[in-house]
Amino acid sequence: MPSALPDGEPVPDDGSLPASALAGSADRPLGFYLHVPYCATRCGYCDFNTYTATELRGSGGVLASRDNYADTLIDEIRLARKVLGDDPRPVRTVFVGGGTPTLLAAGDLVRMLAAIRDEFGLAADAEVTTEANPESVDPAYLAALREGGFNRVSFGMQSAKQHVLKVLDRTHTPGRPEACVAEARAAGFSHVNLDLIYGTPGESDDDWRASLEAAIGAGPDHVSAYALIVEEGTQLARRIRRGEVPMTDDDVHADRYLIADSVLAEAGFDWYEVSNWATSAAGRCLHNELYWRGADWWGAGPGAHSHVGGVRWWNVKHPGAYAAALASGRSPGAGRELLAEEDRRVERILLELRLREGAPLSLLHEEGLAASRRALAEGLLEAGPYGEGRAVLTLRGRLLADAVVRDLVD
């Protein structure tokens, strides 16, 4: 089941923010994340805040229905306009995630986007993305999204091998994600991503290479590759605990990452974040860069997280409770926290170090600077950027990114 929300102070019923949150906002881009919490089935590795029809039955009634979900989410977009007041910023990025957003009618996604355009306006070069399950779209659906203003789509491919997909409980058939890329291009999408997962129990190096080659051959301009994380409480964790499938170790994950970086680089993809590669600067996911650079975003939907000017908050998780709050005129916020300057410094290091441009050495305290010099000597940081005042991970450093970060934040 989905993981628990963090603790925090209560969110005011009207969702209002402290005056400090919007100070200097003109210098920060604004994005929207729209969470669609519905899935046809639950994948065995997933602990996201998603629900199948069976899981919702009897626990939210009509309020939890996906038939009227777009209207409910639009209510939160209108709440965002009230909370942000006369903030003049047009929205730079919109990302619709889930769950499986494309279980909703294409017209619903377009209406949600239109509400953001009506309430805030969209930047002239706004990036508008939706995630999609390959089996939940067809050429007509993609054409409707493109006509409605979407210009980027991210397909969950995960693997090209049927036996790997089976372990993950993925329902699409091999070859379908590649076909979706062609359909998206034909519909006029400029940017297309394929998501891959490596380290699934039973996957071999050859399986992983085949998945990478299939993804590249489909012609996307962006590929994301994530190590499988086995979360407690998931079906996959229970299967591993029962000995039905083996656990993949860290050395295998490292080997698969090296394979990914090599194969993708040879095909013209450059890494710009530890788990993300693009064929050009224009192909990068600008929405995710908002997160990594600590910009402002409003997360609408059950369990969605937001950040504006150092205030972070999160919504109630259940779709029924979320809809009930908005129907009664209340914010669906479950809790929030005001980030202290030290918290924001640490988060900048945590996030920016993952980027190709790295993090400024000026963010580091004396112990962190000493750790950075050790990391440089050990080949974990690049010498050239270091001399220019930035900590940038080498390939080996990317493999050990979490450990490097822990040392630098001291």
Secondary structure, DSSP 8 states (H G I E B T S, - for coil): --------B---TT----GGGGTTGGGS-EEEEEEE-B-SS--TT--SS-B-HHHHTTSSGGGG-GGGHHHHHHHHHHHHHHHHTT----EEEEEEEES-GGGS-HHHHHHHHHHHHHHT-EEEEEEEEEEE-GGG--HHHHHHHHHTT--EEEEEEE-S-HHHHHHHT--S-TTHHHHHHHHHHHHT-SEEEEEEEE--TT--HHHHHHHHHHHHHH--SEEEEEE----TTSHHHHHHHTTSS----HHHHHHHHHHHHHHHHHTT-EEEETTEEESSGGGS-HHHHHHHTT-EEEEESTT-EEEETTEEEEE-SSHHHHHHHHHTT---EEEEEE--HHHHHHHHHHHHTTBTT-EEGGG--HHHHHHHHHHHHTTSB-HHHHHTTEE-B-HHHHHTHHHHHHHHT-
